[in-house]
Amino acid sequence: MIMGLAAGSLFSGAFHLITHAGFKALLFLCSGVWVHLYETNDVYEISGSGARRLKIPMVCLVIAAAALSGLPPLSGFFSKEAILKGWADLSNPLWLTAGLLGVFLTSYYAFRVVFIILFPRREDKKEPSHHGMGAHYWVMGGPLIILAGWTVVLGFLETPLRVFLSAGTAAHLEATHAWLPYFSVALAASGVGMAWFEFGRRAAAQVGFVERIGPLRELFAQRWYLDQLYRGFVAVVIDRVLSRTCARNEEKVINDGIDGFCGITLRSGRLFSLLQSGKLRYNLAVMFGAFSLVALYFLLR
């Protein structure tokens, strides 16, 4: 969405925000059904508990994953293509390349979960916990059906939404980059195929390609080393540079400044104390000297 806006395509970013709200909410609510019924968020445990027998969340999960992957004719396909066309219009091909890579990876990780649930490594055939399959299931299944219908239909409303968001004047769209939808769908299908090969087929070990590559596995296990980066930033920039600078500023500027001001006050107090000794003759002498200076000033003008 942000990249669509950055490419200068206001409509594609807003349109994907609308479609994304539907199918991403559908994904979360589908997972919520299984988490609630089986009292776990472990996808392998959910799969082994017979989650695929729950038809409503299973079908809705496939619809949501396909929309997230940008497969036609679901809403995610239309909004994703609008963004990709915005990237394709840019002179730098790097952004389109990054977007197409995202298409492949999105379909791969979305359908990885689908295939884990559809093809469990070991299914216990157990029923859900004490919550049961009655009212809870249908109360939770109703919103899923509504969101699934929204996900299927919304993509076909692209033109009315474009007119609405363009304040009643739809921009003229040229049929450029005709190859792009076919290529992006092929990439999405490749991601689905790779997910099936690693997690869906009968002999699949259900281990992703990242886990087979040591450096990549370590990179993701360490969460892209962001924690180490943050700790290093705090240790070097905050603790060493910023805190030491603040400490020196407090010591040299604030404390020494206050001490210097106090010293000036004390010295000036000692100086002015000579002008007021409490003895009358000294006071008269000072007054006589002041009047003499004033008189001398007027006489010499």
C-alpha positions as CSV (number, residue, x, y, z in Angstrom):
1,M,0.0,0.0,0.0
2,I,2.8,2.4,0.9
3,M,4.8,1.5,-2.2
4,G,1.7,2.0,-4.3
5,L,1.3,5.5,-2.9
6,A,5.0,6.2,-3.3
7,A,4.8,5.2,-6.9
8,G,2.3,8.0,-7.4
9,S,-0.7,5.8,-7.7
10,L,-3.1,7.1,-5.1
11,F,-5.9,4.9,-6.2
12,S,-3.9,1.7,-6.1
13,G,-2.8,2.3,-2.5
14,A,-6.3,3.2,-1.3
15,F,-7.8,0.3,-3.3
16,H,-5.4,-2.2,-1.8
17,L,-6.1,-0.8,1.6
18,I,-9.8,-1.6,1.1
19,T,-9.3,-5.1,-0.3
20,H,-6.6,-5.9,2.2
21,A,-8.9,-5.0,5.1
22,G,-11.3,-7.7,3.9
23,F,-9.1,-10.7,3.2
24,K,-6.6,-10.0,6.0
25,A,-9.5,-9.8,8.5
26,L,-10.7,-13.1,7.0
27,L,-7.3,-14.7,7.6
28,F,-7.2,-13.6,11.2
29,L,-10.8,-14.7,11.9
30,C,-10.2,-18.1,10.3
31,S,-7.2,-18.6,12.6
32,G,-9.2,-17.4,15.5
33,V,-11.8,-20.1,15.0
34,W,-9.2,-22.8,15.3
35,V,-7.4,-21.1,18.2
36,H,-10.7,-20.9,20.0
37,L,-11.9,-24.4,19.4
38,Y,-8.6,-26.2,19.8
39,E,-7.1,-23.8,22.5
40,T,-3.7,-23.6,20.8
41,N,-2.0,-21.4,18.2
42,D,0.4,-24.1,17.1
43,V,-0.4,-24.6,13.4
44,Y,0.9,-28.2,13.5
45,E,-1.1,-29.1,16.5
46,I,-4.2,-27.5,15.0
47,S,-3.6,-29.5,11.8
48,G,-3.2,-32.7,13.7
49,S,-6.4,-32.1,15.6
50,G,-8.5,-32.4,12.5
51,A,-8.9,-28.7,11.6
52,R,-9.5,-29.5,8.0
53,R,-12.8,-31.0,8.9
54,L,-14.1,-27.6,9.7
55,K,-15.4,-26.7,6.3
56,I,-16.3,-23.0,6.7
57,P,-12.9,-21.8,8.1
58,M,-11.0,-24.1,5.8
59,V,-12.7,-22.9,2.6
60,C,-12.5,-19.3,3.8
61,L,-8.8,-19.7,4.6
62,V,-8.1,-20.8,1.0
63,I,-10.1,-17.9,-0.4
64,A,-8.2,-15.4,1.9
65,A,-4.8,-16.9,1.1
66,A,-5.6,-16.8,-2.6
67,A,-6.6,-13.2,-2.4
68,L,-3.5,-12.3,-0.4
69,S,-1.4,-14.0,-3.1
70,G,-3.1,-12.0,-5.8
71,L,-4.8,-14.9,-7.6
72,P,-7.7,-14.1,-9.9
73,P,-10.6,-13.4,-9.7
74,L,-10.3,-12.4,-6.1
75,S,-10.1,-8.8,-4.9
76,G,-6.4,-9.0,-4.0
77,F,-5.6,-9.8,-7.7
78,F,-7.1,-6.5,-8.9
79,S,-5.6,-4.3,-6.2
80,K,-2.2,-6.0,-6.5
81,E,-2.2,-5.5,-10.3
82,A,-3.0,-1.8,-9.9
83,I,0.0,-1.4,-7.6
84,L,2.3,-3.4,-10.0
85,K,1.3,-1.2,-12.9
86,G,2.2,1.9,-10.9
87,W,5.7,0.3,-10.2
88,A,6.0,-0.7,-13.9
89,D,5.5,3.0,-14.9
90,L,8.6,4.0,-13.0
91,S,12.0,4.4,-14.8
92,N,13.8,2.3,-12.2
93,P,13.0,-1.4,-12.6
94,L,14.2,-2.2,-9.1
95,W,10.8,-1.4,-7.5
96,L,8.9,-3.6,-9.9
97,T,11.4,-6.4,-9.3
98,A,10.9,-6.0,-5.5
99,G,7.2,-6.1,-5.9
100,L,7.2,-9.2,-8.1
101,L,9.5,-10.9,-5.5
102,G,7.0,-10.0,-2.9
103,V,4.2,-11.7,-5.0
104,F,6.1,-14.9,-5.0
105,L,7.0,-14.9,-1.3
106,T,3.5,-13.9,-0.3
107,S,1.8,-16.8,-2.1
108,Y,4.5,-19.1,-0.7
109,Y,4.0,-18.2,2.9
110,A,0.3,-17.9,2.7
111,F,-0.3,-21.4,1.2
112,R,2.3,-22.9,3.4
113,V,-0.2,-22.6,6.3
114,V,-3.0,-23.9,4.0
115,F,-1.1,-27.0,3.1
116,I,0.0,-27.7,6.7
117,I,-3.6,-27.7,7.8
118,L,-4.9,-29.6,4.7
119,F,-2.3,-32.3,4.8
120,P,-1.4,-33.0,8.5
121,R,1.6,-35.1,9.2
122,R,-0.4,-37.0,11.8
123,E,-4.1,-36.5,12.5
124,D,-5.4,-37.5,15.9
125,K,-9.1,-37.3,14.7
126,K,-10.0,-35.7,18.0
127,E,-12.9,-33.3,18.5
128,P,-12.4,-29.8,19.7
129,S,-12.2,-29.1,23.4
130,H,-15.1,-28.5,25.7
131,H,-16.3,-25.5,23.7
132,G,-17.9,-28.0,21.3
133,M,-19.0,-27.5,17.7
134,G,-22.4,-26.0,18.1
135,A,-23.3,-22.4,18.6
136,H,-19.7,-21.2,18.9
137,Y,-18.8,-22.6,15.5
138,W,-21.7,-21.0,13.6
139,V,-21.5,-17.7,15.4
140,M,-17.9,-17.5,14.4
141,G,-18.6,-18.9,10.9
142,G,-21.1,-16.3,9.9
143,P,-18.6,-13.3,9.7
144,L,-16.3,-15.6,7.8
145,I,-18.9,-16.2,5.1
146,I,-19.6,-12.5,4.8
147,L,-15.9,-11.5,4.5
148,A,-15.3,-14.3,2.0
149,G,-18.2,-13.0,-0.2
150,W,-16.7,-9.5,0.2
151,T,-13.3,-10.8,-0.9
152,V,-14.8,-12.5,-4.0
153,V,-16.9,-9.6,-5.1
154,L,-14.9,-6.5,-4.2
155,G,-12.4,-6.8,-7.1
156,F,-15.1,-6.4,-9.7
157,L,-16.0,-3.0,-8.1
158,E,-12.7,-1.5,-9.1
159,T,-14.1,0.9,-11.7
160,P,-16.9,2.3,-9.4
161,L,-14.4,2.7,-6.6
162,R,-12.0,4.5,-8.9
163,V,-14.8,6.9,-10.0
164,F,-15.7,7.4,-6.3
165,L,-12.2,8.0,-5.1
166,S,-11.5,10.3,-8.1
167,A,-14.4,12.6,-7.2
168,G,-16.6,11.4,-10.0
169,T,-14.1,11.5,-12.8
170,A,-12.4,8.2,-13.6
171,A,-9.0,8.5,-15.1
172,H,-8.5,7.1,-18.6
173,L,-6.5,3.8,-18.3
174,E,-4.3,2.8,-21.1
175,A,-3.7,-0.9,-21.8
176,T,0.0,-0.8,-21.0
177,H,2.1,-3.6,-19.6
178,A,-0.3,-6.3,-20.8
179,W,2.3,-8.9,-19.9
180,L,2.4,-7.9,-16.2
181,P,-0.8,-9.7,-15.0
182,Y,0.2,-13.0,-16.6
183,F,3.7,-12.8,-15.2
184,S,2.6,-11.9,-11.7
185,V,0.0,-14.7,-11.7
186,A,2.6,-17.1,-12.8
187,L,4.9,-16.0,-10.0
188,A,2.0,-16.4,-7.5
189,A,1.2,-19.9,-8.9
190,S,4.9,-20.8,-8.6
191,G,4.8,-19.8,-4.9
192,V,1.8,-21.9,-4.4
193,G,3.5,-24.8,-6.2
194,M,6.6,-24.5,-4.1
195,A,4.6,-24.4,-0.9
196,W,2.8,-27.6,-2.0
197,F,6.1,-29.2,-2.8
198,E,7.5,-28.5,0.6
199,F,4.4,-28.8,2.7
200,G,1.6,-30.4,0.8
201,R,2.8,-33.5,-1.1
202,R,2.7,-36.9,0.5
203,A,6.4,-37.2,1.0
204,A,6.9,-33.5,2.1
205,A,8.9,-33.0,5.2
206,Q,7.0,-29.8,5.8
207,V,10.3,-27.9,6.2
208,G,10.7,-24.7,4.3
209,F,13.6,-23.9,2.0
210,V,14.9,-21.2,4.4
211,E,15.4,-23.9,7.1
212,R,17.6,-25.8,4.8
213,I,20.0,-22.9,4.2
214,G,22.1,-22.3,7.3
215,P,22.8,-18.6,7.0
216,L,19.2,-17.8,6.1
217,R,17.9,-20.0,8.9
218,E,20.1,-18.2,11.3
219,L,19.1,-14.8,9.9
220,F,15.4,-15.5,10.5
221,A,16.1,-17.2,13.8
222,Q,17.9,-14.1,15.0
223,R,15.1,-12.0,13.6
224,W,17.3,-10.3,11.0
225,Y,19.7,-9.4,13.9
226,L,17.5,-6.5,14.7
227,D,17.9,-7.1,18.5
228,Q,21.7,-7.1,18.2
229,L,21.4,-3.9,16.1
230,Y,19.2,-2.2,18.7
231,R,21.5,-3.3,21.5
232,G,24.6,-2.1,19.7
233,F,22.8,1.2,18.9
234,V,21.9,1.7,22.6
235,A,25.4,0.7,23.8
236,V,27.3,3.0,21.3
237,V,25.0,5.9,20.5
238,I,22.9,6.2,23.7
239,D,25.3,5.0,26.4
240,R,28.6,6.1,25.1
241,V,28.0,9.1,22.9
242,L,24.7,10.7,24.1
243,S,24.9,9.9,27.8
244,R,28.5,10.9,28.0
245,T,27.9,14.1,26.1
246,C,25.0,14.9,28.5
247,A,27.2,14.1,31.5
248,R,30.0,16.3,30.3
249,N,27.5,19.0,29.5
250,E,26.1,18.8,33.0
251,E,29.6,18.8,34.5
252,K,31.3,21.5,32.4
253,V,28.4,23.7,31.3
254,I,25.7,23.5,33.9
255,N,27.6,22.8,37.1
256,D,30.7,24.9,36.2
257,G,28.4,27.7,35.0
258,I,26.5,27.8,38.2
259,D,29.7,27.6,40.2
260,G,31.2,30.5,38.2
261,F,28.1,32.6,38.6
262,C,28.1,32.0,42.3
263,G,31.8,33.0,42.5
264,I,31.1,36.2,40.7
265,T,28.3,36.9,43.1
266,L,30.5,36.3,46.1
267,R,33.4,38.5,44.7
268,S,31.0,41.3,43.7
269,G,29.5,41.1,47.2
270,R,32.9,41.5,48.8
271,L,33.6,44.5,46.5
272,F,30.3,46.3,47.2
273,S,30.6,45.6,50.9
274,L,33.5,48.1,51.0
275,L,31.1,50.8,50.0
276,Q,28.8,50.1,53.0
277,S,30.8,49.7,56.2
278,G,28.2,51.0,58.5
279,K,30.4,54.0,59.6
280,L,28.9,57.5,59.1
281,R,32.1,59.1,58.0
282,Y,32.7,56.6,55.2
283,N,29.1,57.2,54.0
284,L,29.6,61.0,54.0
285,A,32.8,60.6,52.2
286,V,31.2,58.5,49.5
287,M,28.3,61.0,49.1
288,F,30.8,63.9,49.0
289,G,32.8,62.1,46.3
290,A,29.7,61.4,44.2
291,F,28.5,65.0,44.4
292,S,32.0,66.2,43.5
293,L,32.0,64.1,40.4
294,V,28.6,65.3,39.3
295,A,29.6,68.9,39.9
296,L,32.8,68.4,38.0
297,Y,30.9,67.0,35.1
298,F,28.6,70.0,34.8
299,L,31.5,72.5,35.2
300,L,33.6,70.9,32.4
301,R,30.8,70.7,29.9
